[in-house]
Amino acid sequence: MRYLTGCALLPLFFCAAASANPLIDQVIGATTSFLEQEIETHLQRSARDARYEVQVNRLDNRLRLPLCPDGALHAELESPTEPVGRVTVRLSCESEVRWRLFVPAQVSLFQPVLVTTRPLTRHSVVSERDVSLLERDVGLLNNAYLTDIEQIKGLRLRRQVSADTVLSPNQLEQQEVVKRGDKVVISAANAQVSVRMPGEALESGNLGSQIRVRNNRSGRVVKARITGPGQVEVAM
């Protein structure tokens, strides 16, 4: 059985303007309907509150194939795995008329995301006044965005950002709770004994991170885990 592909039939990815053509109407209608169903399912599955737009690329009006009979035209998502961004739909006519086309389209998924309202410097602690929830096409963001103000609480910027920047998780880090040179209390405990001693942080770190500290009584340098502001813990 021989299938005709879109690569052979649609030069330059459907670059020519479309006019009245029953086959093109059928292809656009089938592709649009399929993608709308796919994105609706995707939104329900991911519990996203978003709106979407589907735009099928212009088709080459020179396309000449017989119309596919009702009920015989099948659509599948060729790429990517999720119906967001640039997608390709495989249309197959499965009847006495047999052909196959690969139709490119763009699915825009619009969702409120956190966007900076002003320029922010490196190591700035991000607060509510620094961001706003604005609608953006998240299909263009490669999942690198945040949707809730709670996601930035207690975090600071790894690098400087300009105004109107969509914040992403990799731009943020926990604020340092212990800085190099800080006086700290070193705790050590087991089932039988618990001790506390004064020390000095030789490195900066976030909550839960391991840093080097100096025991001010013994002069020893040990690795300790930060448990809170001015508090570190060593294993016994």
N, CA, C and O of each residue as an XYZ file, in Angstrom:
944
protein
N       0.851     -1.180      0.000
C       0.000      0.000      0.000
C       0.898      1.245      0.000
O       1.836      1.304      0.795
N       0.656      2.203     -0.827
C       1.520      3.378     -0.958
C       0.844      4.592     -0.345
O      -0.283      4.944     -0.694
N       1.569      5.231      0.589
C       1.067      6.455      1.203
C       1.822      7.654      0.653
O       3.032      7.591      0.433
N       1.114      8.723      0.437
C       1.733      9.973      0.027
C       1.965     10.812      1.259
O       1.071     10.944      2.095
N       3.144     11.381      1.389
C       3.466     12.149      2.582
C       3.420     13.637      2.295
O       3.522     14.074      1.149
N       3.263     14.409      3.371
C       3.219     15.861      3.255
C       4.519     16.417      2.723
O       4.520     17.462      2.073
N       5.638     15.740      2.985
C       6.921     16.250      2.515
C       6.964     16.311      0.996
O       7.552     17.227      0.422
N       6.338     15.330      0.342
C       6.360     15.310     -1.117
C       5.295     16.224     -1.701
O       5.485     16.825     -2.759
N       4.170     16.322     -0.999
C       3.038     17.015     -1.580
C       2.970     18.491     -1.241
O       2.340     19.264     -1.963
N       3.611     18.895     -0.149
C       3.431     20.237      0.349
C       4.756     20.975      0.380
O       5.378     21.057      1.439
N       5.209     21.513     -0.739
C       6.514     22.171     -0.810
C       6.587     23.341      0.163
O       5.608     24.049      0.398
N       7.787     23.516      0.720
C       8.070     24.639      1.618
C       7.058     24.724      2.761
O       6.663     25.815      3.173
N       6.646     23.562      3.264
C       5.750     23.503      4.410
C       4.516     24.386      4.228
O       4.222     25.235      5.069
N       3.813     24.183      3.147
C       2.530     24.829      2.908
C       2.665     26.348      2.814
O       1.879     27.080      3.414
N       3.642     26.812      2.076
C       3.936     28.236      2.080
C       2.931     29.056      1.284
O       2.759     30.242      1.565
N       2.277     28.475      0.324
C       1.384     29.262     -0.521
C       0.085     29.566      0.197
O      -0.342     28.801      1.062
N      -0.540     30.665     -0.151
C      -1.796     31.040      0.483
C      -2.901     30.093      0.045
O      -2.956     29.666     -1.108
N      -3.784     29.772      0.993
C      -4.873     28.855      0.691
C      -6.087     29.634      0.194
O      -6.375     30.731      0.671
N      -6.782     29.055     -0.761
C      -8.045     29.627     -1.219
C      -9.082     28.528     -1.145
O      -8.844     27.491     -0.525
N     -10.253     28.744     -1.781
C     -11.329     27.769     -1.699
C     -10.867     26.438     -2.281
O     -10.585     26.344     -3.476
N     -10.790     25.430     -1.452
C     -10.335     24.114     -1.863
C     -10.918     23.120     -0.859
O     -10.527     23.137      0.309
N     -11.840     22.256     -1.282
C     -12.499     21.350     -0.331
C     -11.520     20.473      0.449
O     -11.725     20.226      1.637
N     -10.460     20.003     -0.207
C      -9.494     19.160      0.499
C      -8.775     19.952      1.589
O      -8.600     19.461      2.704
N      -8.362     21.172      1.267
C      -7.680     21.995      2.271
C      -8.615     22.292      3.432
O      -8.201     22.257      4.591
N      -9.883     22.586      3.123
C     -10.853     22.807      4.199
C     -10.972     21.571      5.081
O     -11.058     21.684      6.304
N     -10.978     20.387      4.463
C     -11.089     19.156      5.222
C      -9.860     18.938      6.108
O      -9.990     18.567      7.275
N      -8.675     19.167      5.555
C      -7.434     18.969      6.296
C      -7.344     19.934      7.472
O      -7.010     19.534      8.587
N      -7.647     21.222      7.216
C      -7.588     22.218      8.289
C      -8.620     21.904      9.373
O      -8.321     21.974     10.565
N      -9.835     21.557      8.947
C     -10.883     21.250      9.917
C     -10.548     20.045     10.772
O     -10.736     20.073     11.989
N     -10.049     18.973     10.141
C      -9.712     17.755     10.888
C      -8.552     18.001     11.845
O      -8.571     17.527     12.981
N      -7.545     18.738     11.391
C      -6.385     19.030     12.237
C      -6.771     19.893     13.421
O      -6.366     19.624     14.552
N      -7.553     20.929     13.161
C      -7.983     21.827     14.235
C      -8.833     21.107     15.265
O      -8.613     21.254     16.467
N      -9.795     20.337     14.807
C     -10.672     19.598     15.730
C      -9.879     18.623     16.579
O     -10.103     18.516     17.785
N      -8.948     17.907     15.950
C      -8.130     16.941     16.683
C      -7.295     17.637     17.755
O      -7.245     17.180     18.897
N      -6.640     18.740     17.391
C      -5.786     19.437     18.349
C      -6.598     20.051     19.487
O      -6.137     20.076     20.628
N      -7.793     20.544     19.192
C      -8.647     21.086     20.251
C      -9.020     19.996     21.257
O      -9.029     20.236     22.464
N      -9.322     18.820     20.763
C      -9.643     17.703     21.662
C      -8.420     17.297     22.484
O      -8.529     17.023     23.679
N      -7.260     17.263     21.833
C      -6.033     16.872     22.533
C      -5.667     17.864     23.629
O      -5.293     17.458     24.730
N      -5.771     19.150     23.343
C      -5.397     20.141     24.341
C      -6.406     20.181     25.483
O      -6.026     20.414     26.631
N      -7.689     19.956     25.186
C      -8.693     19.879     26.256
C      -8.365     18.726     27.206
O      -8.410     18.885     28.426
N      -8.038     17.579     26.644
C      -7.661     16.421     27.474
C      -6.402     16.724     28.275
O      -6.313     16.387     29.455
N      -5.426     17.364     27.626
C      -4.181     17.714     28.305
C      -4.433     18.658     29.473
O      -3.840     18.491     30.539
N      -5.292     19.636     29.292
C      -5.591     20.589     30.358
C      -6.318     19.919     31.515
O      -6.039     20.214     32.677
N      -7.245     19.023     31.211
C      -7.950     18.307     32.272
C      -6.999     17.409     33.059
O      -7.078     17.319     34.284
N      -6.105     16.752     32.336
C      -5.160     15.835     32.985
C      -4.164     16.583     33.874
O      -3.798     16.097     34.945
N      -3.732     17.751     33.435
C      -2.732     18.513     34.188
C      -3.351     19.532     35.138
O      -2.632     20.235     35.849
N      -4.697     19.616     35.153
C      -5.413     20.537     36.040
C      -4.940     21.982     35.852
O      -4.843     22.735     36.821
N      -4.650     22.363     34.625
C      -4.213     23.725     34.331
C      -5.404     24.634     34.078
O      -6.395     24.234     33.467
N      -5.287     25.859     34.556
C      -6.280     26.877     34.246
C      -5.682     27.744     33.153
O      -4.964     28.702     33.441
N      -5.968     27.422     31.917
C      -5.333     28.109     30.793
C      -6.300     28.166     29.616
O      -7.254     27.392     29.529
N      -6.028     29.096     28.723
C      -6.754     29.150     27.460
C      -5.768     28.811     26.337
O      -4.553     28.853     26.529
N      -6.307     28.480     25.178
C      -5.427     28.046     24.091
C      -5.915     28.572     22.749
O      -7.076     28.948     22.584
N      -4.996     28.587     21.805
C      -5.299     28.940     20.413
C      -4.604     27.933     19.511
O      -3.458     27.554     19.751
N      -5.308     27.506     18.473
C      -4.752     26.548     17.512
C      -4.653     27.236     16.153
O      -5.635     27.786     15.656
N      -3.486     27.201     15.567
C      -3.275     27.801     14.255
C      -2.601     26.776     13.344
O      -1.446     26.410     13.561
N      -3.325     26.316     12.327
C      -2.758     25.385     11.352
C      -1.980     26.191     10.313
O      -2.460     27.218      9.833
N      -0.779     25.726      9.968
C       0.030     26.430      8.971
C      -0.700     26.511      7.630
O      -1.499     25.639      7.290
N      -0.414     27.562      6.885
C      -1.043     27.717      5.571
C      -0.722     26.519      4.677
O       0.404     26.022      4.650
N      -1.718     26.082      3.968
C      -1.562     24.930      3.096
C      -1.325     25.367      1.651
O      -1.775     26.431      1.226
N      -0.622     24.541      0.923
C      -0.334     24.809     -0.482
C      -1.595     24.548     -1.307
O      -2.093     23.423     -1.353
N      -2.104     25.593     -1.956
C      -3.329     25.454     -2.723
C      -3.179     24.533     -3.935
O      -4.172     24.165     -4.561
N      -1.936     24.160     -4.267
C      -1.717     23.231     -5.381
C      -1.926     21.773     -4.960
O      -1.849     20.865     -5.788
N      -2.186     21.563     -3.689
C      -2.401     20.207     -3.193
C      -3.594     19.577     -3.904
O      -4.695     20.127     -3.894
N      -3.366     18.424     -4.517
C      -4.422     17.743     -5.263
C      -4.511     16.298     -4.788
O      -3.697     15.454     -5.164
N      -5.508     16.032     -3.961
C      -5.810     14.677     -3.498
C      -7.321     14.542     -3.431
O      -8.019     15.540     -3.254
N      -7.839     13.329     -3.570
C      -9.293     13.161     -3.437
C      -9.730     13.396     -2.000
O      -8.983     13.113     -1.063
N     -10.935     13.910     -1.828
C     -11.485     14.077     -0.485
C     -11.577     12.725      0.219
O     -11.841     11.700     -0.410
N     -11.359     12.741      1.507
C     -11.494     11.499      2.282
C     -12.963     11.333      2.683
O     -13.578     12.292      3.152
N     -13.532     10.153      2.512
C     -14.932      9.945      2.892
C     -15.167     10.202      4.377
O     -14.253     10.063      5.190
N     -16.392     10.577      4.724
C     -16.747     10.837      6.120
C     -16.426      9.630      6.992
O     -16.741      8.491      6.650
N     -15.791      9.910      8.131
C     -15.477      8.852      9.092
C     -14.216      8.081      8.796
O     -13.816      7.231      9.592
N     -13.573      8.354      7.666
C     -12.382      7.584      7.296
C     -11.083      8.353      7.537
O      -9.996      7.819      7.318
N     -11.191      9.596      7.984
C      -9.995     10.417      8.193
C      -9.574     10.325      9.663
O     -10.343     10.675     10.558
N      -8.360      9.858      9.901
C      -7.850      9.653     11.269
C      -6.661     10.579     11.514
O      -5.842     10.825     10.629
N      -6.594     11.086     12.756
C      -5.520     12.018     13.128
C      -4.758     11.479     14.330
O      -5.344     10.900     15.244
N      -3.459     11.676     14.316
C      -2.591     11.320     15.441
C      -1.558     12.409     15.618
O      -1.165     13.076     14.660
N      -1.116     12.583     16.870
C      -0.065     13.554     17.147
C       1.279     12.913     16.817
O       1.704     11.959     17.469
N       1.931     13.447     15.808
C       3.226     12.909     15.389
C       4.335     13.387     16.317
O       5.199     12.603     16.710
N       4.313     14.665     16.664
C       5.297     15.235     17.582
C       4.787     16.602     18.029
O       4.040     17.252     17.297
N       5.192     17.052     19.245
C       5.908     16.316     20.299
C       4.940     15.428     21.074
O       3.858     15.118     20.577
N       5.312     15.017     22.279
C       4.449     14.126     23.050
C       3.256     14.856     23.656
O       2.227     14.234     23.921
N       3.374     16.162     23.880
C       2.274     16.965     24.404
C       1.817     17.945     23.327
O       2.648     18.450     22.571
N       0.525     18.224     23.240
C       0.002     19.093     22.169
C       0.166     20.571     22.486
O      -0.815     21.313     22.538
N       1.403     20.997     22.699
C       1.695     22.381     23.045
C       2.897     22.860     22.238
O       3.873     22.128     22.077
N       2.824     24.095     21.729
C       3.926     24.634     20.942
C       3.813     24.228     19.481
O       2.715     24.095     18.941
N       4.974     24.033     18.846
C       4.983     23.576     17.450
C       4.681     22.083     17.420
O       5.388     21.284     18.034
N       3.637     21.719     16.709
C       3.220     20.319     16.670
C       3.076     19.882     15.220
O       2.945     20.701     14.310
N       3.106     18.568     15.035
C       2.838     17.973     13.724
C       1.769     16.906     13.897
O       1.885     16.029     14.752
N       0.734     16.987     13.083
C      -0.366     16.022     13.130
C      -0.298     15.149     11.885
O      -0.164     15.650     10.769
N      -0.393     13.831     12.087
C      -0.428     12.893     10.967
C      -1.886     12.585     10.636
O      -2.616     12.026     11.456
N      -2.297     12.953      9.435
C      -3.648     12.644      8.949
C      -3.576     11.476      7.981
O      -2.767     11.475      7.053
N      -4.431     10.478      8.205
C      -4.453      9.294      7.335
C      -5.880      9.046      6.859
O      -6.809      8.977      7.664
N      -6.045      8.913      5.558
C      -7.338      8.539      4.993
C      -7.345      7.025      4.816
O      -6.578      6.478      4.024
N      -8.226      6.351      5.567
C      -8.262      4.884      5.576
C      -9.568      4.409      4.942
O     -10.534      4.101      5.640
N      -9.584      4.356      3.623
C     -10.768      3.890      2.886
C     -10.292      3.413      1.518
O      -9.110      3.121      1.336
N     -11.209      3.333      0.560
C     -10.756      3.019     -0.798
C      -9.865      4.151     -1.320
O      -9.031      3.952     -2.204
N     -10.066      5.347     -0.744
C      -9.136      6.462     -0.971
C      -8.098      6.405      0.143
O      -8.451      6.426      1.322
N      -6.819      6.334     -0.222
C      -5.781      6.194      0.799
C      -4.685      7.227      0.559
O      -4.075      7.290     -0.508
N      -4.462      8.025      1.584
C      -3.326      8.951      1.546
C      -2.946      9.333      2.970
O      -3.689      9.069      3.915
N      -1.795      9.950      3.111
C      -1.295     10.371      4.424
C      -0.610     11.734      4.277
O       0.167     11.959      3.349
N      -0.913     12.621      5.203
C      -0.302     13.946      5.221
C       0.231     14.257      6.619
O      -0.326     13.816      7.625
N       1.307     15.016      6.659
C       1.848     15.507      7.925
C       1.629     17.019      7.956
O       2.187     17.757      7.145
N       0.814     17.462      8.897
C       0.362     18.857      8.936
C       0.959     19.569     10.157
O       0.674     19.191     11.294
N       1.780     20.590      9.929
C       2.324     21.361     11.052
C       1.329     22.407     11.539
O       0.550     22.954     10.759
N       1.368     22.676     12.844
C       0.478     23.674     13.435
C       1.160     24.261     14.668
O       2.206     23.786     15.110
N       0.542     25.298     15.204
C       1.044     25.932     16.421
C      -0.088     25.960     17.437
O      -1.169     26.486     17.171
N       0.180     25.381     18.617
C      -0.784     25.423     19.716
C      -0.224     26.356     20.780
O       0.775     26.042     21.426
N      -0.867     27.497     20.960
C      -0.452     28.461     21.982
C      -1.276     28.231     23.237
O      -2.505     28.192     23.183
N      -0.596     28.079     24.368
C      -1.260     27.824     25.649
C      -0.972     29.011     26.557
O       0.167     29.219     26.977
N      -2.004     29.785     26.858
C      -1.839     31.021     27.620
C      -2.233     30.805     29.078
O      -3.316     30.303     29.379
N      -1.327     31.198     29.978
C      -1.526     30.974     31.400
C      -0.870     32.112     32.189
O       0.182     32.601     31.779
N      -1.463     32.548     33.311
C      -0.820     33.569     34.141
C       0.459     33.017     34.787
O       0.435     31.965     35.426
N       1.560     33.729     34.615
C       2.848     33.330     35.196
C       3.460     34.536     35.901
O       3.051     35.674     35.670
N       4.448     34.276     36.765
C       5.097     35.353     37.506
C       6.088     36.092     36.616
O       7.003     35.490     36.053
N       5.895     37.409     36.496
C       6.732     38.264     35.659
C       7.233     39.422     36.521
O       6.467     39.995     37.295
N       8.504     39.765     36.392
C       9.054     40.847     37.195
C       8.465     42.190     36.766
O       8.250     42.434     35.578
N       8.209     43.048     37.738
C       7.632     44.368     37.462
C       8.696     45.448     37.362
O       8.404     46.571     36.951
N       9.944     45.115     37.739
C      11.034     46.093     37.691
C      12.356     45.348     37.624
O      12.395     44.150     37.903
N      13.447     46.030     37.260
C      14.750     45.355     37.250
C      15.140     44.946     38.668
O      14.877     45.675     39.625
N      15.766     43.779     38.798
C      16.196     43.266     40.104
C      17.656     42.854     40.024
O      18.093     42.275     39.030
N      18.396     43.151     41.064
C      19.822     42.857     41.086
C      20.089     41.436     41.573
O      19.231     40.801     42.187
N      21.277     40.960     41.291
C      21.716     39.637     41.758
C      21.641     39.567     43.279
O      22.047     40.490     43.986
N      21.112     38.448     43.758
C      20.955     38.152     45.187
C      19.831     38.958     45.834
O      19.705     38.972     47.058
N      19.005     39.637     45.009
C      17.810     40.294     45.557
C      16.843     39.228     46.053
O      16.622     38.218     45.384
N      16.271     39.457     47.224
C      15.205     38.580     47.720
C      13.906     39.029     47.065
O      13.499     40.181     47.217
N      13.263     38.138     46.347
C      12.075     38.491     45.566
C      10.857     38.549     46.481
O      10.600     37.632     47.262
N      10.112     39.651     46.368
C       8.901     39.813     47.168
C       7.697     40.007     46.244
O       7.842     40.093     45.024
N       6.504     40.075     46.848
C       5.278     40.217     46.063
C       5.272     41.495     45.231
O       4.727     41.512     44.128
N       5.870     42.557     45.747
C       5.850     43.824     45.011
C       6.759     43.798     43.778
O       6.688     44.685     42.927
N       7.614     42.773     43.692
C       8.554     42.679     42.571
C       7.988     41.923     41.378
O       8.591     41.928     40.305
N       6.845     41.277     41.547
C       6.308     40.426     40.485
C       4.822     40.666     40.289
O       4.145     41.240     41.142
N       4.335     40.213     39.150
C       2.908     40.277     38.852
C       2.534     39.036     38.062
O       3.360     38.490     37.330
N       1.300     38.590     38.204
C       0.809     37.461     37.410
C       0.278     37.993     36.081
O      -0.737     38.688     36.041
N       0.971     37.661     35.000
C       0.583     38.112     33.674
C       0.474     36.927     32.730
O       1.201     35.944     32.872
N      -0.423     37.020     31.779
C      -0.642     35.922     30.837
C       0.477     35.869     29.805
O       0.825     36.877     29.190
N       1.031     34.680     29.628
C       2.066     34.443     28.636
C       1.800     33.100     27.950
O       1.103     32.242     28.492
N       2.362     32.933     26.757
C       2.262     31.667     26.036
C       3.299     30.716     26.632
O       4.483     30.796     26.303
N       2.853     29.818     27.507
C       3.795     28.935     28.198
C       4.344     27.859     27.271
O       5.318     27.188     27.614
N       3.740     27.685     26.113
C       4.292     26.754     25.143
C       5.651     27.187     24.630
O       6.401     26.373     24.091
N       5.978     28.469     24.792
C       7.271     28.996     24.359
C       8.291     29.021     25.492
O       9.433     29.428     25.280
N       7.899     28.591     26.696
C       8.756     28.752     27.877
C       9.427     27.467     28.338
O      10.166     27.482     29.322
N       9.183     26.345     27.641
C       9.849     25.075     27.971
C       9.693     24.695     29.442
O      10.636     24.206     30.064
N       8.497     24.922     29.996
C       8.197     24.593     31.396
C       9.034     25.387     32.397
O       9.060     25.044     33.579
N       9.719     26.441     31.947
C      10.558     27.253     32.842
C       9.774     28.487     33.277
O      10.032     29.593     32.802
N       8.815     28.290     34.184
C       8.010     29.403     34.677
C       7.387     29.019     36.015
O       7.371     27.850     36.400
N       6.873     30.035     36.718
C       6.236     29.849     38.023
C       4.838     30.455     37.965
O       4.613     31.439     37.260
N       3.902     29.870     38.701
C       2.510     30.299     38.600
C       1.897     30.742     39.927
O       0.729     31.129     39.971
N       2.679     30.688     41.012
C       2.132     30.988     42.341
C       3.144     31.798     43.128
O       4.331     31.472     43.137
N       2.682     32.854     43.792
C       3.559     33.708     44.587
C       4.232     32.920     45.707
O       5.326     33.278     46.144
N       3.586     31.848     46.177
C       4.171     31.031     47.237
C       5.471     30.358     46.781
O       6.308     29.998     47.609
N       5.636     30.191     45.475
C       6.817     29.510     44.952
C       8.092     30.340     45.058
O       9.186     29.806     44.875
N       7.973     31.637     45.352
C       9.174     32.479     45.433
C       9.484     32.929     46.845
O      10.489     33.607     47.059
N       8.663     32.578     47.810
C       8.869     33.070     49.175
C      10.190     32.562     49.745
O      10.485     31.368     49.699
N      10.979     33.493     50.283
C      12.255     33.145     50.887
C      13.367     32.883     49.896
O      14.451     32.450     50.287
N      13.120     33.140     48.603
C      14.129     32.864     47.585
C      14.766     34.163     47.089
O      14.172     35.236     47.190
N      15.972     34.051     46.557
C      16.670     35.201     45.995
C      17.129     34.862     44.579
O      17.141     33.699     44.176
N      17.502     35.889     43.843
C      17.913     35.715     42.454
C      19.370     35.277     42.356
O      20.234     35.792     43.065
N      19.628     34.329     41.476
C      21.003     33.907     41.198
C      21.747     34.955     40.372
O      22.967     35.079     40.470
N      20.997     35.714     39.553
C      21.620     36.692     38.665
C      20.653     37.863     38.456
O      19.468     37.760     38.774
N      21.153     38.946     37.934
C      20.343     40.125     37.653
C      19.311     39.824     36.572
O      19.585     39.087     35.625
N      18.117     40.405     36.725
C      17.081     40.254     35.699
C      16.490     41.622     35.393
O      16.492     42.512     36.243
N      15.994     41.780     34.199
C      15.362     43.037     33.796
C      13.873     42.983     34.086
O      13.328     41.938     34.442
N      13.223     44.133     33.927
C      11.767     44.169     34.078
C      11.112     43.334     32.982
O      11.682     43.148     31.907
N       9.907     42.832     33.264
C       9.126     42.031     32.319
C       9.820     40.719     31.973
O       9.732     40.237     30.844
N      10.514     40.146     32.961
C      11.149     38.837     32.797
C      10.274     37.766     33.432
O       9.850     37.906     34.579
N      10.002     36.695     32.687
C       9.276     35.557     33.253
C      10.233     34.809     34.184
O      11.275     34.321     33.747
N       9.877     34.722     35.458
C      10.745     34.047     36.420
C      10.666     32.537     36.236
O       9.590     31.979     36.021
N      11.821     31.888     36.322
C      11.879     30.431     36.219
C      12.578     29.880     37.459
O      13.336     30.606     38.102
N      12.345     28.625     37.808
C      12.966     28.044     39.004
C      14.485     28.112     39.003
O      15.092     28.299     40.058
N      15.118     27.960     37.827
C      16.577     27.952     37.810
C      17.189     29.339     37.985
O      18.411     29.463     38.071
N      16.356     30.391     38.039
C      16.855     31.733     38.325
C      16.890     32.028     39.820
O      17.421     33.056     40.239
N      16.330     31.136     40.618
C      16.151     31.400     42.041
C      16.892     30.388     42.904
O      17.127     29.253     42.489
N      17.253     30.811     44.101
C      17.884     29.936     45.076
C      17.456     30.363     46.469
O      16.953     31.469     46.664
N      17.658     29.482     47.429
C      17.314     29.821     48.800
C      18.215     30.934     49.313
O      19.395     31.012     48.970
N      17.631     31.793     50.142
C      18.415     32.853     50.746
C      19.379     32.243     51.771
O      19.009     31.316     52.492
N      20.597     32.753     51.838
C      21.575     32.256     52.804
C      21.110     32.590     54.213
O      20.806     33.742     54.522
N      21.058     31.564     55.070
C      20.673     31.799     56.468
C      21.896     31.900     57.363
O      21.813     32.395     58.487
N      23.045     31.426     56.858
C      24.317     31.587     57.569
C      25.333     32.123     56.569
O      25.463     31.597     55.463
N      26.049     33.168     56.963
C      27.066     33.756     56.104
C      28.453     33.497     56.688
O      28.621     33.314     57.894
N      29.434     33.487     55.793
C      30.815     33.307     56.222
C      31.179     34.365     57.267
O      30.914     35.552     57.081
N      31.789     33.916     58.366
C      32.167     34.812     59.452
C      31.124     34.928     60.543
O      31.407     35.491     61.601
N      29.899     34.403     60.312
C      28.862     34.460     61.344
C      29.235     33.619     62.550
O      29.867     32.571     62.415
N      28.841     34.083     63.734
C      28.940     33.278     64.943
C      27.786     32.281     64.938
O      26.637     32.652     64.697
N      28.095     31.028     65.202
C      27.069     29.988     65.189
C      27.149     29.148     66.451
O      28.167     29.122     67.143
N      26.062     28.472     66.730
C      26.034     27.488     67.817
C      26.102     26.111     67.178
O      25.249     25.743     66.370
N      27.135     25.351     67.555
C      27.315     24.001     67.018
C      26.667     23.015     67.983
O      26.996     22.984     69.169
N      25.745     22.213     67.463
C      25.063     21.208     68.280
C      25.480     19.823     67.837
O      25.697     19.567     66.652
N      25.589     18.931     68.813
C      25.862     17.516     68.531
C      25.102     16.693     69.559
O      25.094     17.019     70.746
N      24.464     15.628     69.096
C      23.642     14.840     70.022
C      23.538     13.396     69.554
O      23.625     13.087     68.365
N      23.346     12.520     70.549
C      22.953     11.129     70.280
C      21.966     10.723     71.363
O      21.455     11.582     72.082
N      21.692      9.447     71.491
C      20.683      8.997     72.445
C      21.086      9.255     73.894
O      20.219      9.360     74.762
N      22.394      9.360     74.169
C      22.848      9.505     75.552
C      23.227     10.926     75.942
O      23.070     11.306     77.103
N      23.719     11.712     75.006
C      24.272     13.007     75.363
C      23.983     14.052     74.287
O      23.844     13.736     73.106
N      23.899     15.298     74.731
C      23.706     16.420     73.820
C      24.628     17.552     74.246
O      24.653     17.924     75.419
N      25.383     18.101     73.306
C      26.318     19.188     73.634
C      26.129     20.338     72.660
O      25.710     20.152     71.517
N      26.454     21.551     73.151
C      26.409     22.757     72.333
C      27.674     23.550     72.583
O      28.147     23.633     73.717
N      28.216     24.126     71.546
C      29.471     24.872     71.674
C      29.485     26.027     70.685
O      28.830     25.949     69.646
N      30.219     27.098     70.983
C      30.282     28.232     70.058
C      31.210     27.937     68.894
O      32.183     27.195     69.028
N      30.893     28.530     67.747
C      31.727     28.321     66.580
C      31.633     29.494     65.621
O      30.931     30.474     65.872
N      32.360     29.370     64.511
C      32.362     30.394     63.469
C      32.187     29.725     62.110
O      32.849     28.735     61.798
N      31.279     30.289     61.306
C      31.048     29.754     59.959
C      32.191     30.165     59.041
O      32.529     31.345     58.943
N      32.776     29.188     58.376
C      33.857     29.463     57.423
C      33.334     29.528     55.989
O      34.083     29.855     55.068
N      32.040     29.216     55.799
C      31.381     29.280     54.497
C      29.959     29.781     54.685
O      29.413     29.718     55.787
N      29.364     30.277     53.617
C      27.957     30.660     53.629
C      27.117     29.470     53.159
O      27.605     28.595     52.443
N      25.856     29.452     53.571
C      25.004     28.349     53.135
C      23.540     28.579     53.415
O      23.157     29.464     54.180
N      22.727     27.752     52.772
C      21.278     27.792     52.938
C      20.842     26.740     53.948
O      21.636     25.907     54.384
N      19.579     26.795     54.306
C      19.021     25.824     55.239
C      19.215     24.410     54.704
O      18.842     24.109     53.570
N      19.804     23.542     55.531
C      20.014     22.146     55.149
C      21.335     21.863     54.467
O      21.704     20.700     54.306
N      22.064     22.903     54.060
C      23.337     22.668     53.369
C      24.462     22.409     54.361
O      24.371     22.784     55.530
N      25.527     21.762     53.882
C      26.702     21.440     54.695
C      27.751     22.528     54.484
O      28.067     22.889     53.350
N      28.287     23.047     55.591
C      29.339     24.049     55.509
C      30.452     23.699     56.497
O      30.262     22.891     57.406
N      31.612     24.321     56.302
C      32.714     24.153     57.259
C      32.559     25.179     58.382
O      32.295     26.354     58.127
N      32.724     24.728     59.618
C      32.676     25.613     60.786
C      33.876     25.319     61.688
O      34.394     24.203     61.728
N      34.298     26.363     62.411
C      35.401     26.187     63.366
C      34.839     26.173     64.781
O      34.097     27.072     65.178
N      35.204     25.138     65.535
C      34.858     25.062     66.950
C      35.761     26.039     67.703
O      36.978     25.856     67.738
N      35.173     27.072     68.303
C      35.979     28.100     68.962
C      36.680     27.600     70.211
O      37.650     28.214     70.653
N      36.218     26.504     70.792
C      36.871     25.963     71.990
C      38.079     25.109     71.638
O      39.139     25.231     72.253
N      37.912     24.240     70.642
C      39.005     23.318     70.297
C      39.841     23.795     69.121
O      40.969     23.341     68.932
N      39.289     24.712     68.325
C      39.976     25.147     67.118
C      39.802     24.207     65.942
O      40.299     24.486     64.851
N      39.105     23.098     66.143
C      38.902     22.126     65.064
C      37.922     22.666     64.020
O      36.977     23.385     64.344
N      38.172     22.301     62.770
C      37.261     22.640     61.670
C      36.495     21.384     61.292
O      37.098     20.353     60.997
N      35.179     21.464     61.301
C      34.332     20.303     61.011
C      33.271     20.688     59.989
O      33.019     21.868     59.744
N      32.654     19.669     59.398
C      31.514     19.867     58.503
C      30.234     19.824     59.336
O      30.051     18.924     60.155
N      29.360     20.792     59.125
C      28.113     20.843     59.883
C      26.961     21.201     58.957
O      27.148     21.854     57.930
N      25.771     20.763     59.336
C      24.562     21.037     58.552
C      23.819     22.207     59.171
O      23.612     22.250     60.384
N      23.417     23.158     58.332
C      22.690     24.331     58.815
C      21.249     23.924     59.145
O      20.536     23.372     58.306
N      20.841     24.208     60.386
C      19.489     23.863     60.822
C      18.608     25.097     61.034
O      17.401     24.977     61.243
N      19.217     26.273     60.979
C      18.467     27.519     61.167
C      19.440     28.684     61.212
O      20.652     28.479     61.142
N      18.933     29.898     61.328
C      19.836     31.060     61.434
C      20.759     30.938     62.646
O      20.282     30.862     63.778
N      22.069     30.918     62.422
C      23.035     30.830     63.516
C      23.103     29.466     64.169
O      23.705     29.329     65.234
N      22.502     28.447     63.562
C      22.459     27.117     64.161
C      22.993     26.076     63.172
O      22.549     26.011     62.025
N      23.952     25.262     63.630
C      24.469     24.159     62.806
C      24.541     22.897     63.647
O      24.541     22.946     64.877
N      24.603     21.767     62.959
C      24.570     20.484     63.660
C      25.622     19.559     63.061
O      25.754     19.462     61.841
N      26.374     18.876     63.935
C      27.345     17.893     63.500
C      26.930     16.516     63.991
O      26.252     16.382     65.009
N      27.348     15.493     63.251
C      27.017     14.118     63.640
C      27.960     13.668     64.747
O      29.136     14.030     64.762
N      27.432     12.878     65.670
C      28.257     12.290     66.737
C      28.463     10.812     66.474
O      29.129     10.133     67.255
